Amino acid sequence: MEEITASEIFEVSTTVEPLSEADLYHFFRPRDAQSALKKGWSKRFVTTLHGVLPGATDFEGNAEAYSRAEAVAAVSEDGKQYLVSSGIPAERVRVIHAGADPKRFFRSRWPQGHFTIGVASRYYGVHGRVEDNKGGGTILEVMRILAEREVEAMLLVAGTGWRWLAEALSRIPFPMVYYERGRNCTYVDYPRLYNMMDCLLIASKFEGGPVAAYEAMICGRPLVSTAVGVVPELVSEGQTGHIFPQGDAQACAELLLKLRDERDEWAQERWRKPAARAQGFTWNRWRRLHEELYEDALDGGTGR
């Protein structure tokens, strides 16, 4: 397991409420900084943009937080571009990617039998409504298409909030194995689950990372994903995965069938490319980049 080295530069405290005694406070979410500013917060702070929401209304609601922050960390280049286009100077925005633990996540096997499509996330939405941010409706339609074609495949889902999908697929029918976090699996099981997948499917409308993309790729799994979050930075078309238009179940199904047909190639050699692409994104790198952000914010080197 990757040992995340403690900071030798800063004394770090994690608090529920903002700590006014801090030389620099990191508001994990911009809305928390916005709330603190309304209550009179006047100390130096930084914040993090985790993802760009559909319709790009996030900046309007948190404009003061972004404008008054010493610096803003964005978890993807897409997030940085959004902030810069909204008027935040580029030198005050740092891209700090998430990552995966290379000592825990690595290729150990390739699945046998049915072609296995993986999903690894928490489902936040309500199926069939605008809150369907994880693209659950698209995933359901993709599986329906594969079932109609009588494709020998199965869906492996790891996370929470997906019981509705298991019930819907049972009526098609399409085989799904559900590892529900907190019930029949924990995060410790995730490396094993990624190694039971042929690929990771991400159908989301928006994402910050997602972290699952790093974890699956470092295990050698290609992505089949919408162009959300960090995915455009990680996916080289046909080399480390494929990108499909949001909501286009037919296009997604065709890409999955392509990977199914290339299964032996991915199992033998092609897995090395996604694994290599994700290799440099570790949590120690994440910590180091945050330390650099804090140092520059305190020294006034972020363009203020």
Backbone bond lengths (Angstrom), bond angles and torsions (degrees), N, CA, C in turn:
res aa  C-N    CA-C-N  psi(-1)  N-CA   C-N-CA  omega(-1)  CA-C   N-CA-C  phi
1 M - - - 1.465 - - 1.525 109.53 -
2 E 1.340 117.03 135.03 1.450 121.35 179.99 1.520 110.26 -63.58
3 E 1.325 115.43 127.41 1.456 119.83 176.92 1.516 108.21 -90.66
4 I 1.327 115.58 114.16 1.464 119.87 -180.00 1.520 107.91 -80.86
5 T 1.312 115.62 110.76 1.456 121.50 -174.41 1.520 110.81 -67.26
6 A 1.317 116.57 134.24 1.456 121.14 178.34 1.529 109.87 -69.26
7 S 1.313 115.17 150.21 1.454 119.63 -179.36 1.522 110.84 -65.25
8 E 1.334 115.45 132.93 1.461 120.83 174.88 1.519 110.57 -99.84
9 I 1.336 116.26 3.04 1.463 121.33 -175.94 1.522 111.26 -106.27
10 F 1.340 116.31 -39.43 1.456 120.80 -173.48 1.520 111.78 -120.65
11 E 1.320 114.97 150.70 1.457 120.85 166.13 1.525 106.14 -90.91
12 V 1.323 116.25 117.28 1.459 121.28 -172.48 1.521 110.22 -111.01
13 S 1.333 116.27 131.89 1.455 122.27 175.16 1.523 108.65 -126.13
14 T 1.325 116.01 140.90 1.456 121.32 175.38 1.519 108.58 -104.47
15 T 1.319 116.99 125.68 1.463 120.70 -175.36 1.523 110.53 -131.11
16 V 1.317 115.76 156.07 1.459 121.18 175.81 1.525 109.66 -79.42
17 E 1.322 115.90 -45.27 1.454 121.69 177.65 1.523 109.80 -102.44
18 P 1.331 119.06 149.95 1.459 121.87 179.68 1.524 111.89 -54.29
19 L 1.318 116.34 138.02 1.460 122.36 -177.50 1.527 108.69 -98.71
20 S 1.316 116.47 104.74 1.466 120.65 -174.69 1.523 112.64 -68.18
21 E 1.355 117.27 -21.06 1.461 120.41 -179.99 1.522 112.50 -77.25
22 A 1.319 117.42 -11.08 1.467 120.99 -176.67 1.533 110.92 -69.62
23 D 1.319 116.12 143.36 1.466 120.25 174.40 1.525 110.30 -69.30
24 L 1.324 114.88 -30.53 1.457 120.93 178.25 1.524 107.23 -149.58
25 Y 1.336 117.18 130.66 1.464 119.47 179.54 1.529 109.39 -113.22
26 H 1.320 115.56 136.91 1.459 120.42 178.71 1.528 108.62 -104.89
27 F 1.325 115.13 107.84 1.460 120.03 173.42 1.526 107.27 -81.48
28 F 1.334 116.00 116.35 1.453 120.55 -174.84 1.518 111.84 -63.02
29 R 1.326 116.67 -31.51 1.461 120.46 177.56 1.533 109.73 -127.11
30 P 1.330 116.62 139.39 1.471 120.76 -178.34 1.519 113.52 -56.62
31 R 1.335 117.47 -34.34 1.469 118.72 -178.29 1.524 111.20 -64.87
32 D 1.352 116.93 -28.78 1.462 119.58 176.54 1.530 110.59 -69.69
33 A 1.329 116.28 -39.07 1.463 120.12 176.20 1.519 110.20 -65.86
34 Q 1.320 117.16 -41.38 1.460 121.52 179.05 1.523 110.50 -60.22
35 S 1.327 116.04 -43.30 1.464 120.92 178.83 1.520 111.22 -63.72
36 A 1.344 116.34 -43.00 1.470 120.03 -179.77 1.524 111.30 -64.38
37 L 1.323 117.09 -39.09 1.463 120.37 179.27 1.525 110.92 -63.43
38 K 1.313 117.07 -37.90 1.462 120.53 178.24 1.523 111.83 -64.90
39 K 1.348 115.14 -25.74 1.462 120.36 179.43 1.528 112.12 -91.98
40 G 1.335 116.54 5.23 1.455 119.76 174.58 1.517 115.97 102.41
41 W 1.329 118.52 12.76 1.473 120.94 179.55 1.529 109.69 -59.00
42 S 1.351 116.73 129.95 1.465 120.52 -177.43 1.526 113.07 -129.29
43 K 1.325 117.49 1.48 1.465 120.54 -178.71 1.535 110.10 -85.30
44 R 1.337 114.91 166.89 1.459 120.24 179.94 1.530 110.65 -70.49
45 F 1.330 115.52 144.77 1.465 118.96 -179.68 1.518 110.38 -154.92
46 V 1.318 114.60 162.38 1.467 123.08 169.95 1.519 106.88 -126.46
47 T 1.304 116.84 165.46 1.462 120.63 177.85 1.521 109.46 -147.14
48 T 1.333 116.96 174.63 1.463 122.16 -175.92 1.524 110.90 -129.26
49 L 1.326 116.07 131.15 1.463 121.87 170.98 1.521 107.06 -93.83
50 H 1.339 116.87 117.12 1.460 120.82 -175.20 1.514 113.21 -90.39
51 G 1.300 118.28 -27.98 1.458 120.23 179.97 1.504 110.15 -171.42
52 V 1.320 116.14 155.61 1.461 121.67 -179.93 1.527 107.98 -96.35
53 L 1.319 116.32 116.43 1.458 121.37 -177.27 1.524 111.21 -72.65
54 P 1.339 117.38 150.98 1.469 119.94 174.73 1.520 110.48 -56.62
55 G 1.312 116.87 134.30 1.455 120.62 -177.66 1.516 112.65 89.18
56 A 1.341 116.08 -11.03 1.461 121.85 174.80 1.527 112.86 50.02
57 T 1.327 116.92 51.48 1.462 120.80 179.83 1.525 111.84 -97.69
58 D 1.329 116.74 -5.37 1.462 120.60 -175.84 1.522 112.07 -58.89
59 F 1.336 117.30 -41.46 1.454 120.06 -176.23 1.522 111.01 -63.89
60 E 1.314 117.02 -40.66 1.464 120.53 -178.58 1.522 110.97 -59.67
61 G 1.332 116.92 -40.49 1.459 119.62 -178.18 1.507 114.54 -77.51
62 N 1.348 116.39 -20.41 1.468 120.01 -176.50 1.523 111.87 -126.71
63 A 1.311 117.18 26.59 1.464 121.68 -174.15 1.522 112.46 -57.36
64 E 1.334 117.21 -42.74 1.466 119.90 -178.36 1.522 110.87 -65.15
65 A 1.326 116.97 -39.50 1.465 120.51 179.63 1.521 110.65 -61.93
66 Y 1.334 117.24 -47.08 1.462 120.60 179.94 1.527 111.13 -65.16
67 S 1.328 116.79 -39.06 1.462 120.77 -175.65 1.517 112.53 -72.18
68 R 1.335 116.95 -35.27 1.465 120.01 -175.74 1.517 113.60 -93.15
69 A 1.314 118.24 -10.27 1.466 120.68 178.45 1.525 110.17 -65.47
70 E 1.339 115.68 142.91 1.455 119.91 174.56 1.522 110.23 -62.68
71 A 1.323 115.34 -33.80 1.458 121.20 178.01 1.523 108.40 -160.92
72 V 1.324 115.60 158.54 1.463 121.29 177.18 1.531 108.44 -126.39
73 A 1.319 115.94 128.60 1.459 120.28 173.48 1.524 108.40 -91.98
74 A 1.326 116.54 132.97 1.461 122.02 174.90 1.517 107.76 -114.98
75 V 1.326 117.30 139.15 1.463 119.93 -175.39 1.525 112.59 -85.49
76 S 1.347 117.51 0.68 1.464 120.97 176.96 1.528 108.97 -155.11
77 E 1.330 115.47 161.91 1.463 120.31 176.15 1.523 110.43 -63.47
78 D 1.318 116.61 -33.41 1.459 121.62 177.80 1.527 110.26 -59.13
79 G 1.339 116.11 -42.22 1.452 120.46 178.44 1.516 112.00 -64.69
80 K 1.323 116.62 -41.06 1.468 119.79 178.53 1.524 110.64 -63.00
81 Q 1.322 117.13 -45.16 1.459 120.56 179.97 1.520 111.55 -60.41
82 Y 1.324 115.80 -37.84 1.458 120.30 178.40 1.533 110.98 -62.68
83 L 1.344 116.56 -45.61 1.461 120.24 -179.30 1.520 111.69 -66.13
84 V 1.318 116.71 -42.49 1.464 120.47 179.98 1.524 110.34 -64.46
85 S 1.324 117.24 -40.95 1.467 120.80 178.71 1.525 111.29 -67.34
86 S 1.348 116.18 -20.62 1.466 120.65 178.63 1.521 112.30 -90.23
87 G 1.346 116.86 -0.94 1.455 120.03 173.93 1.514 116.34 110.70
88 I 1.335 118.91 0.59 1.458 120.93 177.65 1.529 108.30 -82.65
89 P 1.336 118.85 127.48 1.467 120.44 -179.19 1.529 111.79 -56.78
90 A 1.315 115.73 137.07 1.466 120.99 -176.44 1.520 112.31 -57.44
91 E 1.332 117.26 -34.50 1.468 119.88 -177.58 1.530 112.75 -70.15
92 R 1.335 117.21 -12.44 1.465 119.92 178.03 1.521 112.24 -97.87
93 V 1.329 117.64 3.39 1.460 121.23 179.89 1.525 108.83 -116.71
94 R 1.313 116.82 126.17 1.460 122.42 178.42 1.526 109.37 -116.84
95 V 1.305 116.27 133.24 1.463 120.08 173.92 1.527 108.23 -86.16
96 I 1.321 116.12 119.07 1.459 121.93 177.80 1.525 107.35 -125.96
97 H 1.313 115.17 100.71 1.459 120.40 -177.51 1.523 111.24 -72.42
98 A 1.317 114.78 154.14 1.466 120.44 169.93 1.531 107.49 -75.40
99 G 1.327 117.73 -161.75 1.449 118.01 -178.22 1.511 112.58 -171.11
100 A 1.313 114.83 -164.25 1.462 122.03 179.20 1.521 108.21 -143.67
101 D 1.315 115.42 156.56 1.458 122.33 -179.73 1.530 108.76 -87.51
102 P 1.351 118.39 107.33 1.467 120.08 -175.60 1.525 114.24 -68.12
103 K 1.335 117.27 -14.74 1.464 119.79 177.05 1.525 111.66 -84.28
104 R 1.323 115.76 -15.83 1.463 120.27 178.44 1.520 111.48 -106.06
105 F 1.334 115.97 -39.70 1.464 120.29 -177.24 1.526 109.66 -103.14
106 F 1.315 116.38 115.43 1.463 121.94 177.50 1.520 108.09 -162.96
107 R 1.331 116.04 162.18 1.462 120.58 -179.64 1.524 109.57 -72.50
108 S 1.316 115.96 125.71 1.462 120.29 178.19 1.525 112.11 -123.12
109 R 1.341 117.06 -18.53 1.457 121.11 -177.56 1.520 108.71 -166.32
110 W 1.348 115.85 173.09 1.461 120.65 171.83 1.521 107.09 -131.02
111 P 1.320 118.50 140.42 1.469 120.08 -174.72 1.526 112.91 -65.24
112 Q 1.307 115.29 150.37 1.456 122.84 174.83 1.533 108.03 -111.47
113 G 1.318 116.63 167.96 1.460 119.08 178.34 1.513 111.57 78.01
114 H 1.330 116.54 -140.30 1.458 121.42 -176.57 1.533 111.17 -58.25
115 F 1.338 115.12 142.94 1.459 121.51 171.73 1.534 107.36 -61.24
116 T 1.347 116.69 126.38 1.466 120.68 -171.94 1.521 111.32 -111.64
117 I 1.314 115.55 116.91 1.463 123.46 178.82 1.522 107.77 -95.63
118 G 1.320 116.98 126.44 1.454 120.45 -176.72 1.510 113.97 -105.13
119 V 1.321 115.90 146.19 1.461 123.61 170.27 1.524 106.05 -132.15
120 A 1.318 117.30 131.87 1.467 120.35 -179.62 1.521 108.86 -137.11
121 S 1.325 116.66 98.39 1.463 120.03 -179.86 1.522 110.29 -169.96
122 R 1.288 114.45 168.95 1.457 121.14 169.69 1.517 107.63 -93.86
123 Y 1.341 116.58 127.71 1.462 120.08 179.99 1.528 108.89 -86.58
124 Y 1.328 116.29 111.58 1.462 121.48 -177.33 1.522 112.52 -89.17
125 G 1.318 116.56 -22.61 1.450 119.77 -166.90 1.510 115.45 -86.57
126 V 1.309 114.14 179.81 1.461 123.18 173.17 1.516 105.56 -114.60
127 H 1.330 117.06 115.52 1.462 120.61 -173.41 1.530 111.52 -55.06
128 G 1.334 114.60 132.00 1.453 120.40 176.51 1.519 113.88 89.68
129 R 1.341 116.86 -0.40 1.461 119.53 179.13 1.522 109.15 -121.88
130 V 1.343 115.65 175.09 1.462 119.44 -175.64 1.529 111.75 -63.08
131 E 1.335 117.26 -19.23 1.462 119.85 -178.64 1.522 112.52 -76.81
132 D 1.337 117.18 2.90 1.462 121.51 -178.20 1.529 109.42 -74.88
133 N 1.344 115.78 61.40 1.452 120.69 -173.34 1.518 113.58 -70.29
134 K 1.324 118.14 -23.29 1.463 121.49 -178.95 1.526 112.54 -87.36
135 G 1.327 116.97 3.72 1.458 119.26 177.60 1.510 113.67 69.82
136 G 1.325 117.18 32.66 1.455 120.75 -179.24 1.516 113.11 -59.54
137 G 1.328 116.66 -37.97 1.448 120.01 178.91 1.520 111.89 -64.06
138 T 1.328 116.46 -38.16 1.463 120.58 177.24 1.519 110.83 -65.35
139 I 1.332 116.76 -43.49 1.466 120.45 179.39 1.522 110.32 -60.55
140 L 1.320 116.63 -43.61 1.468 120.42 178.51 1.527 110.82 -59.93
141 E 1.317 117.33 -43.95 1.462 120.97 -179.06 1.534 111.08 -67.08
142 V 1.324 117.34 -37.61 1.470 120.85 177.63 1.520 109.95 -60.40
143 M 1.331 116.71 -46.01 1.461 120.01 -179.06 1.531 111.17 -65.95
144 R 1.337 116.25 -32.89 1.459 119.73 177.25 1.536 110.20 -64.93
145 I 1.326 116.09 -40.98 1.463 120.47 178.42 1.531 110.48 -63.09
146 L 1.329 116.74 -44.50 1.459 120.26 -179.96 1.530 111.24 -65.13
147 A 1.337 115.61 -36.95 1.469 119.40 178.43 1.531 110.88 -65.17
148 E 1.324 116.07 -41.49 1.460 120.17 179.77 1.525 111.60 -63.32
149 R 1.328 115.68 -30.64 1.472 120.10 178.78 1.534 111.75 -87.52
150 E 1.305 115.33 0.73 1.460 121.63 179.32 1.531 112.18 57.42
151 V 1.327 115.00 41.33 1.462 121.48 178.24 1.525 109.44 -76.28
152 E 1.310 117.10 132.92 1.461 120.95 177.11 1.532 108.58 -80.26
153 A 1.292 115.15 89.99 1.459 122.02 -177.28 1.517 108.73 -146.88
154 M 1.316 116.01 165.95 1.457 121.45 176.22 1.520 109.01 -145.69
155 L 1.314 115.25 159.69 1.456 122.26 179.15 1.518 108.95 -109.16
156 L 1.328 116.05 128.65 1.468 121.99 175.24 1.518 107.54 -113.57
157 V 1.316 116.71 118.53 1.461 121.83 -177.60 1.517 109.92 -115.77
158 A 1.327 115.71 129.09 1.461 122.16 175.02 1.518 108.32 -121.06
159 G 1.328 117.12 126.85 1.456 120.12 -179.64 1.509 111.23 149.48
160 T 1.318 116.22 -151.09 1.462 121.63 178.16 1.525 109.31 -136.72
161 G 1.330 115.31 156.37 1.454 120.80 174.43 1.513 115.32 86.91
162 W 1.354 118.03 11.64 1.461 120.49 -174.51 1.528 113.42 -107.17
163 R 1.301 119.76 14.74 1.469 120.16 -179.05 1.520 111.33 -61.43
164 W 1.326 117.02 -36.30 1.466 120.08 179.91 1.528 110.88 -59.43
165 L 1.353 116.34 -35.99 1.459 119.86 -179.48 1.532 110.55 -68.99
166 A 1.337 116.08 -41.06 1.468 119.56 177.70 1.525 110.47 -59.67
167 E 1.338 116.29 -41.30 1.466 120.33 179.48 1.527 110.89 -66.66
168 A 1.336 116.56 -41.87 1.468 120.15 -179.22 1.524 111.26 -66.24
169 L 1.328 117.33 -40.67 1.466 120.48 -178.72 1.527 111.83 -70.88
170 S 1.319 116.52 -27.32 1.469 119.05 178.59 1.523 111.31 -66.23
171 R 1.348 116.43 -22.09 1.457 120.51 -179.28 1.530 112.59 -87.99
172 I 1.337 118.25 -12.68 1.468 119.37 -176.00 1.526 113.10 -73.94
173 P 1.338 123.58 -51.73 1.465 127.82 -5.87 1.534 110.91 -95.52
174 F 1.342 115.45 157.84 1.466 122.47 174.08 1.518 106.75 -144.80
175 P 1.341 117.92 129.14 1.464 119.91 -174.67 1.531 113.31 -67.20
176 M 1.318 115.39 131.55 1.465 121.77 177.12 1.513 108.79 -138.04
177 V 1.325 116.28 133.44 1.456 122.52 172.59 1.524 106.77 -109.16
178 Y 1.315 116.61 125.28 1.465 121.49 -174.27 1.524 110.24 -112.74
179 Y 1.326 115.28 113.75 1.464 121.52 172.78 1.526 106.52 -99.12
180 E 1.319 114.53 98.80 1.462 120.34 -175.00 1.523 109.51 -89.22
181 R 1.298 114.77 116.76 1.465 120.32 -176.49 1.523 110.34 -61.71
182 G 1.332 115.59 128.67 1.452 121.01 -177.76 1.510 113.29 93.58
183 R 1.345 116.51 -11.76 1.469 120.00 178.51 1.527 110.24 -113.07
184 N 1.333 117.41 -65.82 1.464 119.14 179.29 1.520 112.93 -120.28
185 C 1.336 116.75 14.38 1.466 120.06 171.95 1.524 109.03 -160.06
186 T 1.333 115.74 162.82 1.464 123.18 173.17 1.524 107.62 -128.52
187 Y 1.308 115.74 177.79 1.468 119.37 179.80 1.527 111.57 -62.50
188 V 1.313 117.01 -26.58 1.468 120.99 178.02 1.529 110.79 -60.07
189 D 1.327 117.13 -27.71 1.465 121.31 -178.49 1.531 113.54 -79.70
190 Y 1.310 118.23 -12.58 1.463 120.47 -171.46 1.531 114.43 -60.28
191 P 1.330 120.73 -41.39 1.473 118.29 177.24 1.531 111.87 -56.83
192 R 1.313 117.37 -41.40 1.462 121.29 178.62 1.531 110.48 -65.17
193 L 1.325 117.11 -38.99 1.461 120.21 -178.48 1.528 111.82 -68.95
194 Y 1.347 117.23 -39.78 1.464 118.99 176.53 1.523 110.64 -60.58
195 N 1.320 116.70 -35.46 1.461 120.71 -179.44 1.524 112.83 -76.73
196 M 1.316 117.15 -3.89 1.460 122.20 172.86 1.528 111.46 -95.71
197 M 1.340 117.21 -3.34 1.464 122.60 -177.62 1.531 110.46 -101.38
198 D 1.335 115.46 152.24 1.467 120.76 168.74 1.528 110.66 -88.53
199 C 1.317 116.85 -29.11 1.459 121.56 -179.46 1.515 108.18 -159.38
200 L 1.331 115.79 166.16 1.464 121.09 175.18 1.513 108.61 -110.49
201 L 1.329 116.43 127.12 1.456 122.80 178.36 1.527 109.77 -100.28
202 I 1.331 115.67 126.30 1.468 122.34 176.07 1.523 106.71 -125.02
203 A 1.318 117.37 114.18 1.467 121.65 -177.48 1.523 111.81 -111.93
204 S 1.316 117.30 17.41 1.462 122.97 -170.37 1.526 113.64 -64.48
205 K 1.336 114.15 154.85 1.462 121.11 172.68 1.521 110.78 -82.75
206 F 1.327 117.17 -32.02 1.461 121.36 173.08 1.517 108.97 -156.00
207 E 1.328 114.84 154.35 1.453 122.26 178.13 1.517 108.78 -149.42
208 G 1.329 115.96 157.48 1.448 119.99 168.41 1.510 108.22 -82.96
209 G 1.326 116.81 -59.34 1.464 122.31 176.32 1.521 109.89 -89.53
210 P 1.300 117.42 -88.69 1.464 126.41 -2.25 1.521 111.39 -84.27
211 V 1.343 115.94 154.65 1.459 120.83 179.61 1.527 111.04 -58.83
212 A 1.335 116.93 -33.63 1.468 120.42 179.83 1.522 111.90 -57.02
213 A 1.328 117.84 -29.91 1.465 120.24 179.28 1.520 110.87 -63.49
214 Y 1.329 116.89 -45.05 1.472 120.48 177.61 1.530 110.26 -63.47
215 E 1.319 115.97 -44.78 1.465 120.32 -175.18 1.521 111.89 -64.52
216 A 1.342 116.47 -44.09 1.459 119.86 -179.70 1.527 111.44 -67.26
217 M 1.325 115.77 -41.92 1.464 119.09 -177.02 1.517 112.04 -67.92
218 I 1.333 117.48 -38.35 1.462 119.00 179.56 1.526 110.63 -67.46
219 C 1.340 116.09 -18.69 1.471 121.50 171.91 1.527 111.39 -87.70
220 G 1.333 117.10 6.83 1.450 121.66 176.55 1.508 115.23 85.53
221 R 1.334 116.96 10.82 1.465 119.59 -177.27 1.524 111.40 -91.63
222 P 1.345 116.87 130.21 1.457 119.50 174.69 1.524 110.80 -72.56
223 L 1.326 115.99 154.31 1.459 121.64 176.85 1.519 110.02 -98.11
224 V 1.319 116.33 144.83 1.461 123.25 164.02 1.519 103.69 -121.85
225 S 1.320 116.29 107.91 1.467 118.75 -164.41 1.521 112.43 -147.21
226 T 1.320 114.14 157.51 1.457 120.63 165.91 1.530 107.87 -74.92
227 A 1.316 116.07 164.75 1.473 120.78 -176.64 1.523 110.24 -84.43
228 V 1.328 115.74 67.47 1.460 120.60 -177.15 1.531 110.31 -113.02
229 G 1.340 115.16 152.94 1.452 120.52 172.51 1.517 113.50 51.84
230 V 1.313 115.16 -127.11 1.464 121.68 -175.52 1.522 112.47 -86.36
231 V 1.331 117.96 -5.71 1.477 121.33 -174.47 1.532 113.38 -54.07
232 P 1.354 120.04 -46.46 1.471 118.25 179.47 1.519 113.53 -60.13
233 E 1.327 117.60 -24.30 1.468 120.80 177.44 1.525 111.84 -79.25
234 L 1.316 117.24 -26.22 1.462 121.24 -175.29 1.527 112.80 -94.55
235 V 1.326 117.35 -29.82 1.460 120.42 -172.26 1.522 111.38 -95.62
236 S 1.316 115.16 117.20 1.465 122.72 165.33 1.526 105.46 -98.61
237 E 1.313 116.32 118.26 1.462 121.36 -170.49 1.529 112.16 -51.98
238 G 1.331 114.28 122.37 1.450 120.96 178.60 1.511 114.62 80.90
239 Q 1.334 116.89 -12.12 1.459 120.85 -178.49 1.524 111.94 -101.01
240 T 1.323 115.58 -46.05 1.463 120.12 178.88 1.529 111.39 -119.93
241 G 1.322 116.55 5.14 1.455 120.57 178.90 1.515 111.48 149.44
242 H 1.318 114.97 -162.36 1.465 121.51 -178.48 1.528 109.25 -140.33
243 I 1.334 116.36 150.26 1.463 122.95 175.41 1.526 108.11 -115.53
244 F 1.331 116.27 135.20 1.466 120.86 177.84 1.525 110.07 -124.31
245 P 1.328 117.80 155.16 1.467 120.93 -178.78 1.535 110.76 -63.99
246 Q 1.302 115.14 140.44 1.460 121.01 -178.94 1.529 110.74 -56.05
247 G 1.336 115.63 129.50 1.455 121.21 177.36 1.515 115.01 81.80
248 D 1.331 118.50 -1.82 1.464 121.77 -176.98 1.524 109.44 -91.49
249 A 1.332 116.26 86.13 1.469 121.21 -176.65 1.521 111.70 -64.27
250 Q 1.324 117.11 -35.53 1.465 120.57 -178.81 1.525 110.63 -64.29
251 A 1.334 116.56 -45.92 1.464 120.43 179.06 1.519 110.81 -63.29
252 C 1.306 116.45 -40.28 1.464 121.37 179.04 1.531 110.09 -62.58
253 A 1.318 116.31 -45.64 1.464 120.51 -179.36 1.526 111.04 -60.87
254 E 1.333 117.04 -40.18 1.464 120.54 179.97 1.526 110.98 -64.72
255 L 1.321 117.60 -38.68 1.466 120.89 178.81 1.528 111.04 -68.31
256 L 1.313 116.64 -38.03 1.467 119.90 176.86 1.531 110.69 -64.29
257 L 1.316 116.24 -39.66 1.464 119.94 177.56 1.525 111.04 -65.43
258 K 1.310 116.25 -35.60 1.474 120.36 176.80 1.522 110.40 -62.72
259 L 1.341 116.99 -45.18 1.464 120.22 177.27 1.520 111.07 -64.70
260 R 1.326 116.59 -36.45 1.468 119.96 177.71 1.527 110.49 -60.14
261 D 1.342 115.54 -42.82 1.465 120.25 -179.25 1.533 111.78 -69.32
262 E 1.333 116.53 -25.68 1.470 121.16 -179.26 1.527 112.08 -98.93
263 R 1.299 116.71 14.73 1.462 121.79 -170.65 1.524 112.98 -53.60
264 D 1.306 117.60 -46.35 1.465 120.17 -178.10 1.520 111.67 -63.18
265 E 1.332 116.66 -37.55 1.469 120.80 179.42 1.524 110.74 -63.38
266 W 1.344 116.27 -43.14 1.465 119.88 179.82 1.519 110.78 -67.14
267 A 1.311 117.13 -39.65 1.462 120.99 -178.67 1.521 111.94 -65.77
268 Q 1.336 116.96 -33.05 1.457 120.05 -173.80 1.527 113.16 -89.65
269 E 1.329 118.27 -48.49 1.456 120.06 -173.84 1.532 115.36 -134.85
270 R 1.344 116.25 -38.13 1.460 118.23 -169.46 1.520 112.97 -68.87
271 W 1.336 118.55 -16.83 1.458 121.82 176.94 1.523 111.85 -60.43
272 R 1.323 116.54 -22.51 1.467 120.08 -176.52 1.527 112.51 -65.37
273 K 1.323 118.02 -30.13 1.469 119.82 -176.83 1.522 112.78 -70.64
274 P 1.342 119.97 -49.02 1.472 117.09 175.23 1.529 112.31 -62.66
275 A 1.338 117.17 -35.97 1.466 119.87 179.79 1.524 110.61 -63.37
276 A 1.329 116.43 -42.19 1.459 120.42 179.88 1.527 111.36 -68.10
277 R 1.349 116.96 -37.05 1.473 120.20 -178.27 1.524 111.46 -64.50
278 A 1.317 117.02 -35.56 1.469 120.59 -176.73 1.523 113.37 -89.90
279 Q 1.322 117.04 -7.14 1.458 121.18 -169.70 1.523 114.40 -59.11
280 G 1.334 117.16 -37.56 1.463 119.33 -174.34 1.512 115.22 -79.76
281 F 1.326 117.54 -8.29 1.468 120.58 -176.08 1.528 109.01 -92.08
282 T 1.337 116.32 95.86 1.457 121.92 -178.47 1.529 109.20 -121.39
283 W 1.319 115.16 166.01 1.463 119.41 -179.99 1.527 111.79 -74.14
284 N 1.331 117.95 -26.24 1.463 119.02 174.34 1.525 111.07 -68.76
285 R 1.323 116.53 -36.09 1.462 119.92 173.89 1.513 109.11 -63.13
286 W 1.315 118.00 -43.19 1.462 123.46 177.75 1.527 110.65 -56.61
287 R 1.347 116.58 -45.73 1.465 120.56 179.18 1.524 111.64 -63.48
288 R 1.337 116.30 -45.36 1.464 120.66 -178.18 1.525 111.23 -61.19
289 L 1.322 117.45 -41.93 1.457 120.42 -179.74 1.529 111.60 -67.88
290 H 1.328 117.10 -33.22 1.459 119.32 175.09 1.525 110.94 -67.93
291 E 1.312 117.19 -38.60 1.468 119.48 176.92 1.525 110.73 -61.06
292 E 1.324 116.59 -41.88 1.466 120.05 177.94 1.524 110.89 -63.73
293 L 1.333 116.24 -39.05 1.459 120.52 177.53 1.526 110.81 -61.62
294 Y 1.329 116.84 -45.86 1.459 121.07 -179.16 1.529 111.21 -64.49
295 E 1.328 116.54 -42.97 1.462 119.98 179.97 1.517 110.96 -60.14
296 D 1.334 116.41 -46.63 1.453 120.09 -179.80 1.521 111.81 -65.72
297 A 1.333 116.68 -38.44 1.475 120.04 179.04 1.507 110.84 -63.63
298 L 1.312 117.70 -40.03 1.468 121.47 -179.85 1.526 112.22 -73.85
299 D 1.343 115.92 -29.92 1.462 120.68 -179.36 1.513 112.64 -89.19
300 G 1.331 116.09 -3.48 1.466 119.04 -179.54 1.505 113.41 76.29
301 G 1.348 116.77 24.95 1.454 120.35 -176.76 1.502 115.12 -98.31
302 T 1.330 118.12 17.44 1.460 119.89 -178.83 1.523 112.91 -104.66
303 G 1.334 116.06 12.88 1.466 117.69 175.60 1.505 114.59 98.42
304 R 1.340 117.82 7.13 1.470 119.63 178.14 1.513 109.74 -74.84
